[in-house]
Each structure stands twice: as structure tokens, then as C-alpha cells.
Amino acid sequence: MKNNYYFPLIFISINIIMFGTALFLDKSRAIIRYWPYEIIGIFLLIIISFFHEFERKSLSSKNLTLISMLAGISSVLRVPFATLPGIQPCTTLVICTGLVFGPTAGFFVGALTPLVSNFFLGQGPWTPFQMIAWGLPGLFAGYLEGKKINIKLLMAFGIFWGYMYGWIMNIWHYAFFVKPHTIETLIQTYLLSFWWETSHAFANGMFVAVIGERTIKILSRYKKRFSIERI
């Protein structure tokens, strides 16, 4: 990767290892007993490590203004659709931001979207999970640069992250609300939420198809006019 996101990837790997260990190998159930608190701590470490990488960059005032402006727009877009299951146009803006302005801009616009909008919709232990789940599509969209981009590819990308968002959020739901923590209840949790992820994925594909190309053109024109570099 062009950016040094080693610490976030390490913490994500630790999360996966702990999750697997707790389910498959921990016969004493000691890890599972404290799983809700462990998972919150790990996700907070992931976010802190991303912010650490962000702090290491020497960003211009134009970059900071850009991230703040797009994060504000994305947050505003989220609020009116909050009552609809999985229908969120802000995901398209996050993806387009990463594609045009780079992975750092994409991740932080995505991560700040729930952090800001939850001041209206409600903060809670779910916020760190939402920050990661919305930040990662922006991050990975930034690495699509140089590839032949078309709307069908972006639609597939949006559909994929519609499912990934739900699967990440299922970790929070499973850790806090599902008992007992077994492989069977894990499978049931993901099966029962499949309709919600499908709704989110379908909506992402629809929004990318309708406003994706237009959004990319607007952001690209803004980038060229104000000479903003990818970050």
C-alpha cells in the first residue's frame, strides 16, 4: 500500500484472531465472557491507529478543508435516510471521495460520517464499528486509481461494501446482544441480518448507478480547479 496503514491492519488481524480463538479454541469461555469489552477496545485501537497515520501526514489546509466539507455533506445525507433499512446515499459519496482524492480522504470522510451524524441520531458503543464500516470502503476505493473505472465496477464495489458494512456491524450486535456465543448463534445472526445487508447493497448499487458518475465528475472538477493532491 502507498500509505503506511500497518498498525490498523495489525489490530484488524488481532481482532480476527481473537474472534476465531474465542469461538473455536477457548473451551473455558474466558475470552467469550469479556468479548463485548474486548471488541470495543480493539475497534477503538483500530480507529486510533488510523488517526495516528493521519497525524503523520503533512496535510495542507486545502486537504483538511476538503475532508471536513465532504464529511459534513456526507453526515447530512445520512440523517434523512436513517429510518430506512440500509438505504444510505452517503456511502456513494464516501466511495467517490476515496476514488478521486485518495484512500486517506476516503477513509476519514467515511469515518467522520457516523461520528458527526450520530450527534443527531444517537452516539453509543456502535459508533466505532460504524466508523470502521464506513471508512474502509473509502480507503479501498482510493486504491482503484489507475484502473479502468466504469459504473458497473463501482456498482459492484458498492454492493460488496453494502454486505461488508452489515457483516462488520454484526460483530457489535453479536458481541453485545446474542447469547450464548457459539458457532451456531454466529451463523444464525448473519443469516437473520441478510435481508438488511441485501437492502444496503442494492441501495448502494442504485445510488452509484444514478449519481456516481456525476459525483465523480464534480469532485474531479473541484480537485483540478483547486489543485488538490491525492492523499
VENPE-V807602 format. One record per pair of residues at least 4 apart in sequence whose ideal C-beta (glycine too) atoms are under 8 Angstrom apart, sorted by the first residue. I is the first residue (numbers start at 1). GAP is how many residues later the second one is. D is the distance in Angstrom with one decimal. If there is no record, write none. Layout:
i: (I | I)
gap: (GAP | GAP)
d: (D | D)
//
This chain:
i: (1 | 1 | 1 | 2 | 2 | 3 | 3 | 3 | 4 | 4 | 5 | 5 | 5 | 5 | 5 | 6 | 7 | 7 | 7 | 7 | 8 | 8 | 8 | 8 | 8 | 9 | 10 | 10 | 11 | 11 | 11 | 11 | 11 | 12 | 12 | 13 | 14 | 14 | 15 | 15 | 15 | 15 | 15 | 16 | 17 | 18 | 18 | 18 | 18 | 19 | 19 | 19 | 20 | 20 | 21 | 21 | 21 | 22 | 22 | 22 | 22 | 22 | 23 | 23 | 23 | 23 | 23 | 24 | 26 | 26 | 26 | 29 | 29 | 30 | 31 | 31 | 32 | 34 | 35 | 35 | 35 | 36 | 36 | 36 | 37 | 38 | 39 | 39 | 39 | 39 | 40 | 40 | 40 | 41 | 42 | 43 | 43 | 43 | 43 | 44 | 44 | 45 | 46 | 46 | 46 | 47 | 47 | 47 | 47 | 47 | 48 | 49 | 50 | 50 | 50 | 50 | 50 | 51 | 52 | 53 | 53 | 54 | 54 | 57 | 57 | 59 | 59 | 59 | 60 | 61 | 62 | 62 | 62 | 62 | 63 | 63 | 63 | 63 | 63 | 64 | 65 | 66 | 66 | 66 | 66 | 67 | 67 | 67 | 67 | 67 | 68 | 69 | 70 | 70 | 70 | 70 | 70 | 71 | 71 | 71 | 71 | 71 | 71 | 72 | 72 | 73 | 73 | 74 | 74 | 74 | 74 | 74 | 74 | 74 | 74 | 74 | 75 | 75 | 75 | 75 | 75 | 75 | 76 | 77 | 77 | 77 | 77 | 77 | 78 | 78 | 78 | 78 | 78 | 78 | 78 | 79 | 79 | 79 | 81 | 81 | 81 | 81 | 82 | 82 | 85 | 85 | 85 | 86 | 86 | 86 | 86 | 86 | 86 | 86 | 86 | 86 | 86 | 87 | 87 | 87 | 88 | 88 | 88 | 89 | 89 | 89 | 89 | 90 | 90 | 90 | 91 | 91 | 91 | 91 | 91 | 91 | 91 | 91 | 91 | 91 | 92 | 92 | 92 | 92 | 92 | 92 | 92 | 92 | 93 | 93 | 93 | 94 | 94 | 94 | 94 | 94 | 94 | 94 | 94 | 94 | 94 | 95 | 95 | 95 | 95 | 95 | 95 | 95 | 95 | 95 | 95 | 95 | 96 | 96 | 96 | 96 | 96 | 96 | 97 | 97 | 97 | 97 | 97 | 97 | 97 | 97 | 98 | 98 | 98 | 98 | 98 | 98 | 98 | 98 | 98 | 98 | 98 | 98 | 98 | 98 | 99 | 99 | 99 | 99 | 99 | 99 | 99 | 99 | 100 | 100 | 100 | 100 | 100 | 101 | 101 | 101 | 101 | 101 | 101 | 101 | 101 | 102 | 102 | 102 | 102 | 102 | 102 | 103 | 103 | 103 | 103 | 103 | 103 | 103 | 103 | 104 | 104 | 104 | 104 | 105 | 105 | 105 | 105 | 105 | 106 | 106 | 106 | 106 | 106 | 106 | 106 | 106 | 107 | 107 | 107 | 107 | 107 | 107 | 108 | 108 | 108 | 109 | 109 | 110 | 110 | 110 | 110 | 110 | 110 | 110 | 111 | 111 | 111 | 111 | 111 | 111 | 112 | 112 | 113 | 113 | 114 | 114 | 114 | 114 | 114 | 115 | 115 | 117 | 118 | 118 | 118 | 118 | 118 | 119 | 123 | 125 | 125 | 126 | 126 | 126 | 127 | 128 | 129 | 129 | 129 | 129 | 129 | 130 | 130 | 131 | 132 | 132 | 133 | 133 | 133 | 133 | 134 | 134 | 135 | 136 | 136 | 136 | 136 | 137 | 137 | 137 | 137 | 137 | 137 | 138 | 139 | 140 | 141 | 142 | 144 | 144 | 144 | 145 | 147 | 148 | 149 | 149 | 149 | 150 | 151 | 151 | 151 | 151 | 151 | 152 | 153 | 154 | 154 | 154 | 155 | 155 | 155 | 155 | 155 | 155 | 156 | 156 | 157 | 157 | 158 | 158 | 158 | 158 | 158 | 158 | 158 | 159 | 159 | 159 | 159 | 159 | 160 | 160 | 161 | 161 | 162 | 162 | 162 | 162 | 162 | 162 | 162 | 162 | 162 | 163 | 163 | 163 | 163 | 163 | 164 | 165 | 165 | 165 | 166 | 166 | 166 | 166 | 166 | 167 | 167 | 167 | 169 | 170 | 170 | 170 | 170 | 171 | 172 | 173 | 173 | 173 | 173 | 174 | 174 | 174 | 174 | 174 | 175 | 178 | 178 | 178 | 179 | 180 | 181 | 181 | 182 | 183 | 184 | 185 | 186 | 187 | 188 | 189 | 190 | 193 | 194 | 195 | 196 | 197 | 198 | 199 | 200 | 201 | 202 | 203 | 204 | 205 | 206 | 207 | 207 | 208 | 211 | 212 | 213 | 214 | 215 | 216 | 217 | 218 | 219 | 220 | 221 | 222 | 222 | 223 | 223)
gap: (4 | 102 | 142 | 101 | 141 | 50 | 100 | 101 | 49 | 52 | 4 | 45 | 48 | 98 | 134 | 4 | 4 | 42 | 45 | 46 | 4 | 38 | 41 | 42 | 45 | 4 | 4 | 39 | 4 | 31 | 34 | 35 | 38 | 4 | 34 | 4 | 4 | 28 | 4 | 24 | 27 | 28 | 31 | 4 | 4 | 4 | 13 | 20 | 24 | 4 | 20 | 152 | 4 | 5 | 4 | 5 | 10 | 4 | 9 | 10 | 13 | 159 | 9 | 158 | 159 | 160 | 163 | 159 | 4 | 5 | 6 | 4 | 152 | 4 | 4 | 7 | 149 | 4 | 4 | 140 | 146 | 4 | 139 | 140 | 4 | 4 | 4 | 132 | 133 | 136 | 4 | 85 | 88 | 4 | 4 | 4 | 85 | 86 | 89 | 4 | 84 | 4 | 4 | 82 | 86 | 4 | 64 | 81 | 84 | 85 | 4 | 4 | 4 | 57 | 58 | 61 | 85 | 4 | 4 | 4 | 51 | 50 | 54 | 47 | 174 | 4 | 5 | 172 | 4 | 4 | 4 | 164 | 165 | 166 | 4 | 42 | 165 | 166 | 168 | 4 | 4 | 4 | 35 | 39 | 162 | 4 | 38 | 41 | 42 | 45 | 4 | 4 | 4 | 23 | 27 | 35 | 39 | 4 | 37 | 38 | 41 | 42 | 45 | 4 | 44 | 4 | 20 | 4 | 16 | 19 | 20 | 23 | 35 | 36 | 38 | 39 | 4 | 15 | 37 | 38 | 41 | 42 | 41 | 4 | 11 | 12 | 13 | 16 | 4 | 10 | 12 | 35 | 36 | 39 | 43 | 38 | 41 | 42 | 6 | 7 | 8 | 9 | 35 | 39 | 111 | 114 | 115 | 76 | 80 | 110 | 111 | 112 | 113 | 114 | 115 | 116 | 117 | 112 | 113 | 116 | 112 | 115 | 116 | 4 | 114 | 118 | 122 | 4 | 23 | 44 | 4 | 43 | 46 | 67 | 70 | 71 | 74 | 109 | 113 | 116 | 4 | 66 | 112 | 115 | 116 | 119 | 120 | 123 | 4 | 16 | 122 | 4 | 12 | 15 | 16 | 19 | 40 | 41 | 43 | 44 | 47 | 4 | 11 | 42 | 43 | 46 | 59 | 62 | 63 | 66 | 113 | 117 | 4 | 45 | 116 | 119 | 120 | 123 | 4 | 8 | 9 | 12 | 13 | 41 | 44 | 122 | 4 | 5 | 7 | 8 | 9 | 11 | 12 | 39 | 40 | 41 | 42 | 43 | 44 | 46 | 7 | 42 | 43 | 45 | 46 | 50 | 55 | 117 | 116 | 119 | 120 | 123 | 130 | 4 | 5 | 41 | 118 | 122 | 127 | 129 | 130 | 4 | 40 | 43 | 127 | 128 | 129 | 4 | 35 | 36 | 37 | 38 | 39 | 40 | 128 | 4 | 35 | 38 | 127 | 4 | 33 | 37 | 125 | 126 | 4 | 29 | 31 | 32 | 33 | 34 | 35 | 36 | 4 | 28 | 29 | 31 | 32 | 35 | 4 | 27 | 30 | 4 | 29 | 21 | 24 | 25 | 26 | 27 | 28 | 29 | 4 | 20 | 21 | 23 | 24 | 27 | 4 | 19 | 4 | 21 | 4 | 13 | 16 | 17 | 20 | 12 | 16 | 4 | 4 | 5 | 6 | 9 | 12 | 4 | 4 | 47 | 51 | 4 | 43 | 46 | 4 | 4 | 4 | 39 | 40 | 42 | 43 | 4 | 39 | 4 | 4 | 36 | 31 | 32 | 35 | 36 | 4 | 31 | 4 | 4 | 25 | 28 | 32 | 4 | 20 | 21 | 24 | 27 | 28 | 4 | 4 | 4 | 16 | 88 | 5 | 9 | 13 | 85 | 6 | 5 | 4 | 5 | 67 | 4 | 4 | 57 | 58 | 61 | 62 | 4 | 4 | 4 | 54 | 58 | 4 | 49 | 50 | 53 | 54 | 57 | 4 | 49 | 4 | 51 | 4 | 43 | 46 | 47 | 49 | 50 | 54 | 4 | 42 | 43 | 45 | 46 | 4 | 41 | 4 | 43 | 4 | 35 | 36 | 38 | 39 | 40 | 41 | 42 | 43 | 4 | 34 | 35 | 37 | 38 | 4 | 4 | 32 | 35 | 4 | 27 | 30 | 31 | 34 | 4 | 23 | 30 | 4 | 4 | 19 | 20 | 23 | 4 | 4 | 4 | 5 | 16 | 20 | 4 | 7 | 11 | 12 | 15 | 6 | 7 | 8 | 11 | 6 | 5 | 4 | 5 | 4 | 4 | 4 | 4 | 4 | 4 | 4 | 4 | 4 | 4 | 4 | 4 | 4 | 4 | 4 | 4 | 4 | 4 | 4 | 4 | 4 | 4 | 4 | 4 | 5 | 4 | 4 | 4 | 4 | 4 | 4 | 4 | 4 | 4 | 4 | 4 | 4 | 4 | 6 | 4 | 5)
d: (5.9 | 7.8 | 7.2 | 7.6 | 7.9 | 6.7 | 5.9 | 6.2 | 6.1 | 7.5 | 5.8 | 7.2 | 5.9 | 8.0 | 7.6 | 6.2 | 6.6 | 3.7 | 6.4 | 6.8 | 6.3 | 5.4 | 4.6 | 5.1 | 7.1 | 6.3 | 6.5 | 7.7 | 6.5 | 6.1 | 4.8 | 4.5 | 5.7 | 6.7 | 6.1 | 6.3 | 6.1 | 6.3 | 6.2 | 7.2 | 4.6 | 7.4 | 7.4 | 6.3 | 6.0 | 6.1 | 6.6 | 6.5 | 7.1 | 6.6 | 7.9 | 7.4 | 5.8 | 7.7 | 5.0 | 5.9 | 6.4 | 5.0 | 4.1 | 4.9 | 6.1 | 7.0 | 7.8 | 7.0 | 7.4 | 5.8 | 6.7 | 7.5 | 6.4 | 4.7 | 6.2 | 5.9 | 7.8 | 7.6 | 6.5 | 7.2 | 4.6 | 5.4 | 5.9 | 5.1 | 6.3 | 6.6 | 4.5 | 4.9 | 6.4 | 6.3 | 6.3 | 6.2 | 7.2 | 4.7 | 6.3 | 5.6 | 6.8 | 6.4 | 6.6 | 6.6 | 4.3 | 5.9 | 6.1 | 6.2 | 5.5 | 6.2 | 6.7 | 7.8 | 6.0 | 6.5 | 7.0 | 5.7 | 5.8 | 6.8 | 6.3 | 6.8 | 6.4 | 6.4 | 7.9 | 7.1 | 7.1 | 6.3 | 6.8 | 7.3 | 7.9 | 6.5 | 6.6 | 6.7 | 6.6 | 4.1 | 5.7 | 6.3 | 7.3 | 6.0 | 6.2 | 6.2 | 8.0 | 5.5 | 6.5 | 7.2 | 6.7 | 7.6 | 5.5 | 6.3 | 6.0 | 6.2 | 6.6 | 6.6 | 6.0 | 6.0 | 5.7 | 5.2 | 6.0 | 7.5 | 6.3 | 6.6 | 6.1 | 6.8 | 5.4 | 7.4 | 4.7 | 6.3 | 6.9 | 4.9 | 3.8 | 6.2 | 6.3 | 6.5 | 6.9 | 6.4 | 6.7 | 6.7 | 4.3 | 4.9 | 6.1 | 7.9 | 5.7 | 7.5 | 7.6 | 4.4 | 7.1 | 7.4 | 7.2 | 5.3 | 4.0 | 4.1 | 7.7 | 7.3 | 7.7 | 5.1 | 4.3 | 6.5 | 6.4 | 6.0 | 4.5 | 6.0 | 7.4 | 4.5 | 7.8 | 5.5 | 5.6 | 6.6 | 5.2 | 5.5 | 6.7 | 7.9 | 7.7 | 5.3 | 5.5 | 5.0 | 7.7 | 7.0 | 7.5 | 5.5 | 7.1 | 7.9 | 3.8 | 3.1 | 7.7 | 8.0 | 5.7 | 6.8 | 7.4 | 4.2 | 6.9 | 6.6 | 7.7 | 6.9 | 8.0 | 4.8 | 7.1 | 6.3 | 5.5 | 7.6 | 6.4 | 7.0 | 6.6 | 6.5 | 6.9 | 7.3 | 7.6 | 7.9 | 5.3 | 7.2 | 6.2 | 6.6 | 6.7 | 4.3 | 5.3 | 6.2 | 5.8 | 6.5 | 6.1 | 7.3 | 6.4 | 6.7 | 6.3 | 5.5 | 4.1 | 6.6 | 6.0 | 7.9 | 5.9 | 4.3 | 7.6 | 6.3 | 7.3 | 5.4 | 6.5 | 4.6 | 6.8 | 6.5 | 6.1 | 7.3 | 7.2 | 7.7 | 6.2 | 7.5 | 6.4 | 4.5 | 5.2 | 5.9 | 5.6 | 5.6 | 5.0 | 4.7 | 7.8 | 5.8 | 7.7 | 6.8 | 6.9 | 5.8 | 6.6 | 2.2 | 7.1 | 7.7 | 7.7 | 7.2 | 3.9 | 6.3 | 7.2 | 3.3 | 4.1 | 7.9 | 7.3 | 4.7 | 6.9 | 5.7 | 7.1 | 7.0 | 7.6 | 6.5 | 6.1 | 4.2 | 5.5 | 5.9 | 7.9 | 3.8 | 6.9 | 7.6 | 7.0 | 6.5 | 6.8 | 5.9 | 6.5 | 6.8 | 4.6 | 7.5 | 8.0 | 3.5 | 4.6 | 6.0 | 7.3 | 4.6 | 7.3 | 7.5 | 2.9 | 6.1 | 7.9 | 6.4 | 7.9 | 7.2 | 4.3 | 6.1 | 7.4 | 7.3 | 7.7 | 5.4 | 6.3 | 7.8 | 7.5 | 2.8 | 5.6 | 8.0 | 5.2 | 4.8 | 5.9 | 4.3 | 7.1 | 5.0 | 4.0 | 7.7 | 5.8 | 7.0 | 7.6 | 6.6 | 5.7 | 7.7 | 3.9 | 4.0 | 7.2 | 6.3 | 3.8 | 7.5 | 6.6 | 4.2 | 7.3 | 6.5 | 3.7 | 8.0 | 5.6 | 7.8 | 6.1 | 5.3 | 5.4 | 5.9 | 3.7 | 5.6 | 5.9 | 6.3 | 5.9 | 5.7 | 5.9 | 4.7 | 7.6 | 5.4 | 7.4 | 6.8 | 5.5 | 7.0 | 7.2 | 6.0 | 7.2 | 5.3 | 6.3 | 6.6 | 6.0 | 6.0 | 5.6 | 6.7 | 4.4 | 6.0 | 7.0 | 5.7 | 6.2 | 6.2 | 7.2 | 4.4 | 4.2 | 5.8 | 7.3 | 7.0 | 6.1 | 6.2 | 7.4 | 7.2 | 7.8 | 6.0 | 7.5 | 7.7 | 3.9 | 7.4 | 7.6 | 7.0 | 7.8 | 7.6 | 6.8 | 7.4 | 6.3 | 7.8 | 7.4 | 7.0 | 7.8 | 7.8 | 6.1 | 6.7 | 8.0 | 7.3 | 6.0 | 6.7 | 6.2 | 5.9 | 5.7 | 6.6 | 6.3 | 6.2 | 4.9 | 5.3 | 6.3 | 7.9 | 4.5 | 4.8 | 5.7 | 7.5 | 6.3 | 7.7 | 6.6 | 7.8 | 6.4 | 7.5 | 3.5 | 5.4 | 7.2 | 4.5 | 7.8 | 7.2 | 4.4 | 7.4 | 5.8 | 4.6 | 6.2 | 7.5 | 6.0 | 6.6 | 7.2 | 6.3 | 7.8 | 4.0 | 3.0 | 7.3 | 7.0 | 4.3 | 7.5 | 6.2 | 4.7 | 7.7 | 7.5 | 5.2 | 6.3 | 6.4 | 7.4 | 6.0 | 6.3 | 5.8 | 5.8 | 3.4 | 6.0 | 7.7 | 6.9 | 7.0 | 6.5 | 5.6 | 5.7 | 5.8 | 5.7 | 6.2 | 6.3 | 5.5 | 6.9 | 6.6 | 7.6 | 4.8 | 7.3 | 7.5 | 6.2 | 4.9 | 7.8 | 5.2 | 7.8 | 5.5 | 7.6 | 6.4 | 6.6 | 7.4 | 6.9 | 6.5 | 6.4 | 6.3 | 6.8 | 6.2 | 6.1 | 6.5 | 6.9 | 6.1 | 6.1 | 6.5 | 6.6 | 6.0 | 6.1 | 6.3 | 6.3 | 6.6 | 6.3 | 6.2 | 6.2 | 6.3 | 6.2 | 5.9 | 7.1 | 3.8 | 5.4 | 6.4 | 6.5 | 6.5 | 6.2 | 6.0 | 6.3 | 6.5 | 6.2 | 6.3 | 6.1 | 6.3 | 7.3 | 8.0 | 4.8)
//
